[in-house]
Amino acid sequence: LLAARAASHWLLDHADQIRDRVTGRPLALLLDFDGTLAPLAPSPELAVLPDPVRETLRRLAGRRDVLVAVISGRSLDDIRRRVAVDGFVYAGNHGLEMATHGLVWTLPEAESTREAIAQICRRLRARLERVTGVLVEDKGLTASVHYRQTPLPQVEEVRMAVLEEAARIPQLAVRPGRQVLEVWPGVAWDKGRAAGAILERAFGASWSGQVTVVYIGDDRTDEDAFIALREPAVTVKVGSPTYGTAARYVARDVDEVARFLQRLTAWLVPAERE
């Protein structure tokens, strides 16, 4: 990952440096959800956005010079319901579907694989029904096979089942995440491309010269965005990396992300008072 950017720095240790980047220009704040805004939960349905974080995001969303987007692996309906703040751009299924200001968009090539996703979910549920702790989640455009609660000796069985079943359906591909395997349509799309599409729609093709971008995420799927968003973008990996990261900064956990968002809001408050 670009030699892990060679130098990732702790986020709050470089707050002054980041403040200089984000003040005085429009801001695009792009955020993952699980493990970034909300603590990781034993199962997806238990994840909850803390109320103070929601209030901070609501304050940011109220500013005319700030774009807030949540780019999640969850389905679009799910992520909109869990964040529940008006005025955001929401991107579900890693950006394969998006919604903003009443408009909803889905990548056409992904739409055509819905039945293939449903088929592999049925096969995996049958094949893995006796494996402890595994959860097969059909999200419409993608599927997630969670093994966070699966005993270590059975994890390889889960991995092999997913890879073998996906190999039977040429339209699908598998990507690893944090204790999850993601089954995707075999299309040239990822969170990096989704971030670029959001920024171009909001700010035009020359967005990189007009806006400061902050992207925060915790998963392997966020690495595509870290790579795609070049300097002077502020890219933040959440959690001490167990693998190389292309992000320029590292936040220790979701609590540190929450503190950073509070600081970001405070930096922008003087502009509101002028």
Stockholm file with secondary structure:
# STOCKHOLM 1.0

chainA/1-274         LLAARAASHWLLDHADQIRDRVTGRPLALLLDFDGTLAPLAPSPELAVLPDPVRETLRRLAGRRDVLVAVISGRSLDDIRRRVAVDGFVYAGNHGLEMATHGLVWTLPEAESTREAIAQICRRLRARLERVTGVLVEDKGLTASVHYRQTPLPQVEEVRMAVLEEAARIPQLAVRPGRQVLEVWPGVAWDKGRAAGAILERAFGASWSGQVTVVYIGDDRTDEDAFIALREPAVTVKVGSPTYGTAARYVARDVDEVARFLQRLTAWLVPAERE
#=GR chainA/1-274 SS CGGGGSCCEETGGGHHHHHHHHTTSCEEEEECCBTTTBCCCSSGGGCCCCHHHHHHHHHHHTCTTEEEEEECSSCHHHHHHHHCCTTCEEEEGGGTEEEETTEEEECHHHHTTHHHHHHHHHHHHHHTTTSTTCEEEECSSCEEEECTTSCHHHHHHHHHHHHHHHHTSTTEEEEECSSEEEEEESSSCCHHHHHHHHHHHHHCTTGGGTCEEEEEECSGGGHHHHHHSCTTCEEEEESCCSSCCCCSEEESSHHHHHHHHHHHHHHHHHHHHC
#=GC SS_cons         CGGGGSCCEETGGGHHHHHHHHTTSCEEEEECCBTTTBCCCSSGGGCCCCHHHHHHHHHHHTCTTEEEEEECSSCHHHHHHHHCCTTCEEEEGGGTEEEETTEEEECHHHHTTHHHHHHHHHHHHHHTTTSTTCEEEECSSCEEEECTTSCHHHHHHHHHHHHHHHHTSTTEEEEECSSEEEEEESSSCCHHHHHHHHHHHHHCTTGGGTCEEEEEECSGGGHHHHHHSCTTCEEEEESCCSSCCCCSEEESSHHHHHHHHHHHHHHHHHHHHC
//
